[in-house]
Amino acid sequence: MASFPSREVLPMLGVASMEAVDEYAATESAEHFHIYIDPTITITDALSMSLRVRPGDRTMAFELYNPEVLLRKVEADAAVREAIARMEMTEEKVRTKIQRTERKIMEVEANLELGGDAVCVGPSINHRSLPFEQVIYKTGEDIPEGEVAAPKRKLSKNVRRQCRKLDAVSQLAYWNANLLVLKQKKAAQEEFLVALTKSKEAFRTQCLETRTHLGCGYTEATTLRPSSTAVDIAS
C-alpha cells in the first residue's frame, strides 16, 4: 500500500473572504502559514475565493488547510439558487393568476355597465308559471300529506313581466357579489405576491450574503426547498 508523507501543519491564518487572503499575501510568506477558511464564510465570498484555487504547493501560493469547505459552499450555492428559481416560478404563476382575475373583473364590470335591460336569463314570460296555486301554512298548523286538490295557477302578464324584471335584479345582484369577491381575491393574490417576493429576498440574503454554517459540509439539498404552495391561491 502506497504511503504518503505526513502533512506538516503550519500556523493558521483564518480568512472569510478573498480580501483577507490578499491582505495576508501582502505581509506574510505563503511557505510559513496555512490558510484556514472560516466555516461561516458567506457562500458569495466562498464562490469568489474558489475562482482563485488551483492545485499546487506552498512554494507557489498559500496552502489551504480545509479546501473542502469551499467545495461544499459551491454545492450549497447551486442548491440555494435552485430553490430561488422555484420561488420565482411561483411568483410568475401568481402574476398569471392576478392577470386572470383582472380579466374576470373587467368582464363582470362590463356586464354591470350594460344594466338590467341587457340581462337575458330564465325562460320567456310565456313559460313562467306553476301548475297550481300555492299556499303557505302558519307555524304549528298541520300540513296535509299527499296530493291536495288545488285550482290551476294562472299568472297575469303584469305578474310575469314583474318576474322578468326580478330576473335582471337578481342577476345584477349576483354580478355585484361576484365583483366584490373577485376584487378581494385580487387583493389577496397581490398581498401574497408581495409576501412571496420579500420571503425570496430574505432567503437569498440569509443563504448567500450572511455568514452562517450553511454549506460548510455535506448538505441534503432537499432541506433547501422553501414551499411554493404555502398559500394556495385558487385559479
C-alpha positions in Angstrom: 0.0 0.0 0.0 1.4 3.4 -1.0 2.3 5.7 1.8 2.2 9.5 1.8 4.4 11.8 3.9 2.7 13.3 6.9 1.4 16.7 6.3 3.1 19.5 8.2 0.7 21.6 10.0 1.7 25.3 9.8 0.3 28.2 11.8 -3.1 29.1 10.6 -4.3 32.3 9.1 -8.1 32.4 9.3 -9.9 34.1 6.4 -13.6 34.6 5.4 -13.0 36.5 2.2 -10.7 36.9 -0.8 -9.8 40.3 0.5 -8.4 38.7 3.7 -6.2 36.4 1.7 -4.8 39.3 -0.3 -4.1 41.2 2.9 -2.1 38.3 4.3 -0.3 37.8 1.0 0.9 41.4 1.2 2.6 40.9 4.6 3.1 37.1 5.2 5.1 34.4 3.5 3.0 31.6 1.9 5.6 29.0 2.9 5.1 29.7 6.7 1.3 29.6 7.0 -1.8 27.6 6.2 -4.9 29.4 5.1 -7.9 28.3 7.3 -11.2 29.0 5.7 -13.8 30.1 8.3 -16.8 27.6 8.1 -19.1 30.6 8.4 -17.8 32.3 5.2 -20.7 33.6 3.1 -21.5 31.5 0.1 -20.9 34.5 -2.1 -17.4 35.0 -0.7 -16.7 31.3 -1.0 -17.5 31.4 -4.7 -15.2 34.3 -5.2 -12.4 32.5 -3.4 -13.0 29.3 -5.2 -12.2 31.0 -8.5 -8.6 31.6 -7.3 -8.0 28.0 -6.1 -5.9 25.6 -8.1 -3.7 22.5 -7.4 -0.2 23.5 -6.2 2.2 23.7 -3.2 3.2 26.3 -0.7 6.1 27.5 -2.8 3.5 28.9 -5.2 0.9 30.3 -3.0 -0.8 29.9 0.4 -1.8 26.2 1.0 -5.4 25.7 2.1 -5.9 23.8 5.3 -9.6 23.0 4.7 -10.3 23.4 0.9 -13.4 21.1 1.3 -15.3 24.0 2.8 -15.1 25.8 -0.5 -16.3 22.8 -2.4 -19.3 22.3 -0.1 -20.1 26.0 -0.3 -20.2 25.9 -4.1 -22.6 22.9 -3.9 -24.8 24.8 -1.4 -24.9 27.8 -3.8 -26.4 25.6 -6.5 -29.0 24.2 -4.1 -29.9 27.7 -2.9 -30.2 29.1 -6.4 -32.4 26.2 -7.4 -34.7 26.9 -4.5 -34.8 30.6 -5.5 -35.6 29.6 -9.1 -38.6 27.6 -7.8 -39.8 30.6 -5.8 -39.5 32.8 -8.9 -41.6 30.3 -10.9 -44.2 30.5 -8.2 -44.1 34.3 -8.4 -44.8 34.1 -12.1 -47.7 31.7 -11.6 -49.2 34.2 -9.1 -48.8 37.0 -11.6 -50.6 35.0 -14.2 -53.4 34.3 -11.7 -53.7 38.0 -10.9 -54.0 38.8 -14.6 -56.7 36.1 -15.0 -58.6 37.6 -12.0 -58.3 41.1 -13.6 -59.8 39.8 -16.8 -62.7 38.4 -14.9 -63.2 41.7 -13.1 -63.3 43.5 -16.4 -65.9 41.0 -17.7 -68.2 41.5 -14.7 -67.8 45.3 -14.8 -68.7 45.3 -18.5 -71.9 43.3 -17.8 -72.9 45.6 -15.0 -72.4 48.7 -17.2 -75.0 47.2 -19.7 -77.6 47.4 -16.9 -80.7 45.3 -16.3 -82.2 45.8 -19.7 -79.4 43.7 -21.3 -80.0 40.8 -18.9 -81.4 37.7 -20.6 -81.8 34.8 -18.3 -84.5 32.3 -17.5 -87.5 31.3 -19.7 -89.6 33.7 -21.6 -92.6 35.3 -19.9 -95.0 33.0 -21.7 -93.4 30.0 -20.0 -93.5 31.2 -16.4 -96.0 29.6 -14.1 -96.5 26.8 -11.7 -99.4 24.4 -12.5 -101.4 25.1 -9.3 -101.9 27.8 -6.8 -99.5 27.7 -3.8 -100.4 28.3 -0.2 -98.3 28.6 3.0 -99.3 27.2 6.4 -98.6 29.0 9.6 -96.2 27.6 12.1 -97.8 24.8 14.2 -100.6 24.0 11.8 -100.7 20.6 10.3 -99.7 20.4 6.7 -101.8 17.9 4.6 -99.9 14.9 3.2 -100.1 13.6 -0.3 -101.8 15.3 -3.2 -104.2 18.1 -2.4 -106.7 19.4 -4.9 -105.9 23.0 -5.9 -107.0 25.4 -8.6 -104.8 25.8 -11.6 -102.5 28.7 -11.4 -102.5 31.4 -14.0 -100.3 34.4 -13.9 -101.2 37.7 -15.5 -98.9 39.3 -18.0 -98.1 42.0 -15.5 -97.0 39.5 -12.9 -94.9 37.6 -15.5 -93.3 40.9 -16.6 -92.5 41.6 -13.0 -90.9 38.2 -12.7 -88.8 39.1 -15.7 -87.6 42.3 -14.1 -86.7 40.4 -11.0 -84.5 38.2 -13.1 -82.5 41.2 -14.0 -82.4 42.5 -10.5 -81.2 39.0 -9.3 -78.6 38.8 -12.0 -77.2 42.2 -11.2 -77.0 41.4 -7.5 -75.1 38.2 -8.3 -72.6 40.1 -10.6 -72.1 42.7 -7.8 -71.4 40.0 -5.3 -69.1 38.3 -7.8 -67.3 41.6 -8.4 -66.7 42.0 -4.7 -65.3 38.5 -4.3 -63.0 38.9 -7.4 -61.6 42.2 -6.1 -61.0 40.7 -2.7 -59.3 37.7 -4.4 -57.1 40.0 -6.4 -56.1 41.9 -3.3 -55.2 38.6 -1.6 -53.2 37.5 -4.6 -51.3 40.8 -4.7 -50.5 40.6 -1.0 -49.3 37.0 -1.4 -47.0 38.1 -4.3 -45.5 40.8 -2.1 -45.0 38.4 0.8 -43.5 35.8 -1.5 -41.1 38.3 -3.0 -40.0 39.5 0.4 -39.6 35.9 1.5 -37.4 35.1 -1.5 -35.2 38.1 -1.0 -34.8 37.3 2.7 -34.0 33.7 1.8 -31.4 34.9 -0.7 -29.8 37.3 1.7 -29.7 34.7 4.6 -28.3 31.9 2.5 -25.9 33.7 0.1 -24.8 37.0 1.8 -24.9 36.2 5.5 -22.1 34.4 7.4 -23.6 31.1 8.5 -22.6 27.5 8.6 -24.8 26.7 5.7 -22.8 24.7 3.2 -19.7 24.2 5.3 -20.2 20.5 5.0 -22.2 18.0 3.0 -25.9 19.1 3.0 -29.1 17.3 2.0 -30.3 19.7 -0.7 -34.0 18.8 -0.2 -33.8 20.8 3.0 -33.4 23.9 1.0 -36.8 23.8 -0.6 -39.0 26.6 0.6 -42.6 25.7 -0.1 -44.1 27.2 -3.2 -47.6 26.2 -2.1 -47.6 27.5 1.4 -50.5 29.6 0.4 -52.9 28.2 -2.2 -54.3 30.9 -4.5 -57.3 29.5 -6.3 -57.3 29.6 -10.1 
